Amino acid sequence: MRLLDVSAVLDRERDIQRARPKTKILKQLDDETAIYAILSHRWGTEVDYDEMTGLMKMDEQDRNEVRQRNGYQKIIKSCERAKKDGYGWLWIDTCCIDKRSSAELSEAINSMYRWYCNARMCYVYLNDVDELALPSGQDFNRFGESNGWPEWFSRGWTLQELIAPTELEFFNKDWESIGTKQDLTSALEEITRIPQRVLRGGKALSSTDPWERPSVAQIMSWAADRKTTRVEDRAYSLMGLFGVNMPMVYGEGSKAFQRLQLEIIRVTSDHSIFAWNPKRQGTRNLGSVLADDPNYWVKLVRLRRRVFSLPPSRWDVTNLGIQVSLPVIHLGALMSCDWTGNSRSLTCVLVKRLR
């Protein structure tokens, strides 16, 4: 991964008039061994890789325009915070990826969850929060376009950025600390529907204990109602949470989410991937066992895997569809799922007799 050299960035900014055009502010390092901080934020008027590396080659007017952007000030403030906390390296998605390279962009998206996991500290910048605390309840007057909460909580990519890091600290728009993830787990659970045990340690997603690992339906429910600028990113932003990888094909639209489900099916036997509810959306996809987007699981935050209740079954994905064998009760195919707090509940997929 390519990381910002915190000292080099701050030194250049401190004496911008005399900084050398060839000053290196980025370096390629191994995320497994590097000690670095990482930023999570809502995009605005940002500074990209080309502008950040070529700042000193610009004429003064263009350089000043870049430096006055909110995105540039965000980079400087993040570097200042990282230096204060003793970190020499910092990763920011806006300027550490050369998005002109499709190969580099694809690698970054497929690696991003791991990068957030391996970061020693994640800074979350909430540009629309003035106070020194998270809102105590939904406020549709202030946050009407983001379901009553600060906008950061409504974005698709920030879901993995909240769960993956072990250490995470929130800051308001003036870069004053609001608190850490560990301190705010109760408020975060109310906002995001993510259980506190997952927030306290994102390792639950990679656990081999089926009782500890959240179901596919639960993870999808956390992603429901979140937004991304590109429709494909609804799928790409979830790859790390499910531990799968796939190539980026911007332009494929909603097919990306179907590809994601097929990749999940290849690595799990969790029946809850089929337990989505089409009634909420006016679905276009009633002839398929694959959902159109995560919103179809929005009410299923309590649907968990039922461990060992049914013998393991083989799933086959072919050109004719997905084949899975399930016991049938009346008009329902019984799945290995139940509701948290009600282990005697049954979850079924409605089926139709063909002959």
Stockholm file with secondary structure:
# STOCKHOLM 1.0

chainA/1-355         MRLLDVSAVLDRERDIQRARPKTKILKQLDDETAIYAILSHRWGTEVDYDEMTGLMKMDEQDRNEVRQRNGYQKIIKSCERAKKDGYGWLWIDTCCIDKRSSAELSEAINSMYRWYCNARMCYVYLNDVDELALPSGQDFNRFGESNGWPEWFSRGWTLQELIAPTELEFFNKDWESIGTKQDLTSALEEITRIPQRVLRGGKALSSTDPWERPSVAQIMSWAADRKTTRVEDRAYSLMGLFGVNMPMVYGEGSKAFQRLQLEIIRVTSDHSIFAWNPKRQGTRNLGSVLADDPNYWVKLVRLRRRVFSLPPSRWDVTNLGIQVSLPVIHLGALMSCDWTGNSRSLTCVLVKRLR
#=GR chainA/1-355 SS CEEEEHHHHHHHHHTTTTCCTTCCCEEECCTTTCCCEEEEECCSSCCCHHHHHTGGGSCHHHHHHHHTSHHHHHHHHHHHHHHHTTCSEEECHHHHSCTTCHHHHHHHHHHHHHHHHHCSEEEEECTTCCSSSCCSSCCTTTSGGGTTSCGGGGBSTHHHHHHSCSSEEEECTTSCEEEETTTTHHHHHHHHCCCHHHHHCGGGGGCSCTTTSCCHHHHHHHHTTCBCSSTTHHHHTTHHHHTCCCCCCTTCTTHHHHHHHHHHHHHCCCGGGGCCCGGGTTCSCTTCSSCSSGGGGTTCTTEEECTTSSCCCCEEEETTEEEECCCEETTEEEESEEETTBTTCCEEEECCCCC
#=GC SS_cons         CEEEEHHHHHHHHHTTTTCCTTCCCEEECCTTTCCCEEEEECCSSCCCHHHHHTGGGSCHHHHHHHHTSHHHHHHHHHHHHHHHTTCSEEECHHHHSCTTCHHHHHHHHHHHHHHHHHCSEEEEECTTCCSSSCCSSCCTTTSGGGTTSCGGGGBSTHHHHHHSCSSEEEECTTSCEEEETTTTHHHHHHHHCCCHHHHHCGGGGGCSCTTTSCCHHHHHHHHTTCBCSSTTHHHHTTHHHHTCCCCCCTTCTTHHHHHHHHHHHHHCCCGGGGCCCGGGTTCSCTTCSSCSSGGGGTTCTTEEECTTSSCCCCEEEETTEEEECCCEETTEEEESEEETTBTTCCEEEECCCCC
//
